[in-house]
């Protein structure tokens, strides 16, 4: 009961003082990822795993960008992946491109229907200030993963966390393999809305 009251108070504060982002803005968030544990078969490639993630949040949906850039066996390998979930259009896209020594060797574009799923997230009473945002601890768990950390009810997002706020610092533990990843936001920028960023095309 206490957790429910805390969540209602924080939600009310967000309504009173303005929601972020609003209908004319988007939020750009840079995250740093650290691999605390990886499966045995991934250990040799641990140093090549991506450590930075950029997300854009708006009332339209979510866009995230991951870049893999490494030199392996004397070859420069670059992979760019962009994923977009658009709540307004109920569409989801994933676009990837891989090049070796500046030559494109693989590209893929996937479009599918999208709908967010309401998650059963437990809100606690621990508080933490992250990059100027008042955050509260949470735990999410299903059959395959457990995620726990801190989210900001000030930041209203679409998707699975839309009733709770945006996670800014969290640890994800896989229940099916020895994989533990810690993710922390290191920069948050409020930008004018660019709705075109929340639609992907093949070209």
N, C-alpha and C positions, 0 to 999 in steps of 0.2 A: 504494500500500500504506500509506503514511504517513497519507493522508487517512482511510482506512478505520479505522486504529487510533485516530486522534483521535476519530472519530465514535463508535466503540465505547466509548471511555473516557467521553465526555460522556454517552452514553446510560446507562451504568452509574451514573454520578454521579446522574443523574435518578432512577433506581430506588432508590438508597441513601438519598437525602435527601428523597424525596417528590416526586410529580409534581404539576404545577400545570396546570390545576385538577384537584382530586380529584373523587370521585363526589358530594360534597355542596357543591361550589362552582362558580362560573363566573367567567370573567375578562372585564372590560370594558376595552376598549382604544380610546383616542381617537387617531386619526391626523391629521396635517396633510399635505395634498397641494399640491405646487407644480408648475406646468406649465412645464417648461423650454423645450419646443417644442410648437407645435400646428400642424395643417394650415392652409393659407392660408384655407380657407373658415370656419375656426373663430376666426380672429384677432380679428374684430370682437366676438366673444362671450366672449373669453378671461376678461375680468374677472367674468363671470357664472358661470363654471364652478364647481362645488362644490369647496371646499378642505378640508372636514372629513369624516371618515368615522369612524363608531363601530362597533366589532365586539364581539360577545359570543361567547366560546368556552366550551364545556362538553363533557362526555363524550357528550352527545346530538348535538352538531353545531355549526354556525356560524350566527350571525345578524348581518347588517350593515345599517346605516341610513345613508342619505345624504339630505341636505336641500338643496334649491335654493331660495334666497330672493333675489329681485331686483326692481328697479323698472325696467321697460323701456317706453319710450314713454308714460310717465305711468301705467302699470298695475302694480299689485303682483302679482307672479307667485310662487306658492309650490308647490313639488313635493316630496313626500315619497315615498321609495322604501325598502321593507323587503324584504330577501331572506333566506331561511332554507334551509339545507341540513341535513336531519335524517338522520344516519347510522342511528339506531336504527330509524326507520320507513322508510328508503330513499325519502324524499319530499323534494321541493324546491318552494318557493313564492316568488313575487314579487308584491308588492302595491304599486301606485303610485296616487297621487292628486295631481291638479293643480288648483289654484284660481287664479282671477284676481279681484282685488278681493273676496275672501272668498266668491266663488261657485265651486262645484265645476264644472269644465268637462270633466274627464276622470278616469276611474278604471279600473283594470285589475287583475285577479287571475288569476294563472297557477299551476296546480299540475301537477307532473310527477314522474316517477320519478327518483330520484337514486342515483348510485353514484360514489364517488370513484375517481380513476384514479391509479395509482402513477406518479410522475414521476421522471425521471432527473435528479437534482439533484447537482451537483458541489460537494463541501464542501472549502473551503480550510483554511489554517492561520493566517489573520489573526484576531486577537481584538479585541473592543471591548465596553466596558461601556455598556449602554443602559438607563437608568432602573433601575439596580441589578441588571440581568440580564446574565450573562456570555454574550456572543454570538460567533459565528464566521461568517466570510464564506461566501457561497454564490453559485452561478450556475445559473440555469435557462434553457433555451433550447429553443424549438420553431420551427415554420415561420413563425409570425407575430410572436412577441415574444421579447425577451431580458430577463430580470430578474436583477439582481445586487445584492447588499447583505449584510446581516447578519441572522442568525436566532438565536433562543434555544432550544437543546436542552432547557432546563429546562421550557419550556412545551409540554406535550404536547397537540397539536391533532388534530382529525379532518380528513378531507379529503385533498387532494393532498400536504400537507406532513407527514402524520402520522408518518412515519418519521424526520423531521429536526428538527422544532421550528417555532416560529412566527417568521416574518419580522417584524422590528421597524423596520428601516430599509432601504429598497431603491429602486432606480431601474428603471423599466420602459420599454423602448424598443420601439416598433412597427417591424416590418420592412416593413410595407405602406404606411405613411404617416408623415409627419413629426410624430410624437407621442412626446414624452419626458416622463414624469411621475416626480417624486421623492416618495416617501411616507415619513414618519417618525412613529413613535409618540411622543406627548407626554404621555400619562398612562396608567397601568395600575392598575386597581383589582380586587382580589379580593373577590367578593361571594358571599353565600349563593346556592345554586342555585335558579333559578326556571324549572322545566322548561317552563312554559307559554310562555315566550319563544321556544322552539324549535319551535313549531307555529303556523302562520298559518291563519286562516279568512277567508272573504270578508267577513264582517260585522265 
